[in-house]
């Protein structure tokens, strides 16, 4: 009877250990998936910045607006993905992106595309630099 109690106790410990390992593995899988989703989103946003940065005097204002809308959509998805990861610090990226948004919003309606691009280029560069820092830390 004494051996049976020891065996039952040992079996309970094994079952508890297996349960803990299973929960830990599930948490690791969720974290890995969240990191992958975040990295995919940050890459999409980075690509949208490249497209926006490529706007020049030969581009139309419609192309400019479309590129900005694409970047803004990618940014919103990125923020949602970042919220799921504790280790991602987006504060400086948010500041840089908000300056880009402000610069775009301050563009007058009758401005040439080349002038619009000039007004936002430094903000695109600043935002890209912040995103690059995050990429190098989170998305190795």
N, C-alpha and C positions, 0 to 999 in steps of 0.2 A: 504494500500500500504506500509506503514511504517512497519507493522508487517511482511509483505511478505518479505521485504528486510532483516529484522532480521532473519527470518526463513531460507532464502536462504544463508545468511552469516553463520549462525549456521550449516547448512547442509554442506557448503563448509569446515568449520573447522573440522567437524566430518570426512568428506571424506579425508581431508589432514592428520588428525591424524591416520586414518586407513591405509592410504598409507605408512606413516612413520613406523607404527608398522609392517606392512607386510615386508617392506624392511629390517627393523631391524631383524625380525625373519628369513628372508632368509640369512642374513649375519651370524647370530648365527648358523644356520644349516650348512653353508659352513665351518665355523670355527670349529664346532664340528666334521664334517666329516674330515677335514684336520688334526685335532688332533688325531682322531681315526686312520687314515691312518698312521700318523707318529708313533704312539704308536705300531701299528702292525709291522711297518718296524723296529723299534728299538728292538722289541722283537725278530724278525727274525734275526737281526744282532747279538743280544746277544746270541741266540742259535747257530749261526754259529761260534761265538768265543768259545763257550763251546766245539763244535765239533773239532775245531782246537786245542784247549788246550788238548783234549783227545789223541792227537797223541803221541805215545810213541815208545819204541824200537821194539815193535811187529808190528808196522804199516809200511806200505810200503811208499816209496817216492811218488808213485802215489796217495795214500790215502792222504798224506800230501798236495800235489798239488791240489787235488780235494777239500779238506777242505778249503784251502786258497782261491781258486777260488770262492767257495761258499760265503766265508766271504767278499771277495772283491765285488762280485755282490750285496750282501745284503747291504754293505756300500754305494755303488753308489745309490741304491734305497732310502736308508735312507737320504742321502744328498739332493736328489730331494724333498723328503717329508718335510724335515726341512726347505727348502727354502720357503715353502708356509706358514710357521708360523713365525711371527715376534718375538715371545717371546722365541724362542729356540736359545740358544747360544751354538754353536758347536765348537767354536775356540779351546778350550782345547782338545776336542775329536778329532778334525782334526789333531792337533799336535801329539797326542798319536797314532792315526791310521797311520799317515805318518811315524812315527818311526817304527811301526810294518811292514809297506810295505818295508821300507829301510832294515830292518833286514831280511825279506824274500828274497829280491833281492840280498842281499850280501851272501846268502848261496851258497856255491860251489856245482857244479854238482855231485861230487862223495862223498858227505858227507852222513853219516848215518842218518837215520830218527831221532834217539834219539838225535843226535848232533844238527840237525836242530830244533827240539823241544826246546832244551835247549837255543838256540840262540834267540828264539822268545818269550819264556814264560813270561819274565818280561814285554815285550811290549803288550802281550795279557792281562796281569793283569792290566797294566796301562790304556789300552783302555777300558777294562771292567769297571774299576772304574769310568772313565769319563762318560760312558754310563749309569752306575747305578745312578750317580748324576742327569743326565737328566731325567731318568725314574722316580725318586722320586719327581721331580718338575713338570714335564709336564704330566706324565701318572699315575696319582694318582688312 
